[in-house]
Amino acid sequence: MIKHHHFIGRFEVKNPPLGCQRDYLVDWMAKLIDGQGMSILSGPHVAYVDKTGNRGLTGVTIIETSHVAIHIWDETCPALVQLDFYTCGTLDKDKILKAIEPWDVMRHSFLVLDREQGFVTLEAA
């Protein structure tokens, strides 16, 4: 049965992946997706944005059941991470939160939505 779960997270972190760590973010995204039991179709694709005010790593991955996107603004202190994980399956938000722990999370907020028939909030923090 198809589900439509969507995790949207905002994290302020002390130890983000930096521009020279593209390979690290590629590996991190692959492990995040694998940890959800999902398959990658394309990517992870990671690039460094060098535009003042938007500087940081951006990563996208097309998964069999939709997509994962992340942007890490590394010029702010603390760094800002925005993560979007959408699937026409189910998500384990605890595994997502655990994956970000090594970045020394100071504050976070997130939504887990069920988009099967509109937008229903399953969890929020």
N, C-alpha and C positions, 0 to 999 in steps of 0.2 A: 504494500500500500504506500503510495506516494505521500510524503509529508512536505511541508514547506517551512523549514526552520531557518531563522535569520538571526545571527549574533552581530550586534553592533556595539563596539566597545571604544571607550576613550580612556587612555592611561597617561598619567604623568609619571615619568620614570627618571631615575638618577643615572642609570648605566645603559643607555640605548646602543644598539648596533650603529656604528659610524660608517661614513662613506667608503672607507677602505675595507669594510667588512661585507661586501656584496655576497661573497661566497657563503659566509656565515648565514645571512638572511635567506639565501636560496635553500640551504640545508634546513634551517629553522622552519621555513614554510612547508617543505616536504615532510618533515617529521610531524608538524601540526596536523596536516591533512591525513597522513598515515595513521596518526593517533585517533582520528575520528573514523577509521576504517574506510576511507574514501580513496578513489583512484584519480591520479593526475592525468589529464589529457594533453595539456600544454603548459610548460613552465616548470618551476617558478621563473618568472622573468623579473629581474631586479635592476634598477637603475638609480643613479644618484642625481638628484635635482640640485643644481648649483645656483638657483635664483634666490637672491636675498629675500627673506620673508617667507620663503617656501622651501628652504634648503633642507635636504635630508634624503633618506632612502625611501624608494617606493617599490613595492613588489606586488605582482599580480600572478594568479594561477587560475587556469581554467581546469575545473574538476569535472568528473563524469556527471555530477549532479548540480553543477552551477559554477561558483567562483569564490575566490578568496582575494581580498585586496588589503594592503596595509601601506600607511605612510608614516614615517618617523621624522618629525621636525627636530633636528639636532642642534639648532642654533638657540633654542630657548632653554631656560634652566628653571625647573626641570624640563627635560625633553618631553615632547608630546607625541603619543602614538594613537593613531586611529585605525581600528581593525574592523573589517567588514567580511563576514563569513556567511554565505548563503548556500543553502542546499535544498533540493527537493527530497531530502531525507531528514533524519533527526540529528541533533548536535548534543555533545556532552560539554556544556559550558565550563564545568570544573576542569576539564583537560585543557581548555583554551586558556583559562586563568592561570593554571599551573605553568603553561608554556611561557608565559610572560614574566613569571616570578624572577628569573635570573637577571632581569633588567632593573631590579630594585624599584618596584612599584611604590610610589608615595600615595597616590590617589587614583581611584578608578571609578568609572560608572559604566554600566552596560544595560542593554536590552536584549532579551531573547524573545523573538516574535514568532508566532505561528501565522503564516501567510496563506494557509490553505483556503480560507474563505473570508478574506479581508485581512485585517491586522489585529491579532489578539496577542496581548502581552502575556507571555508565559512566566517571565521573571524579569526583575529589574533591580539594579543596585546603583 
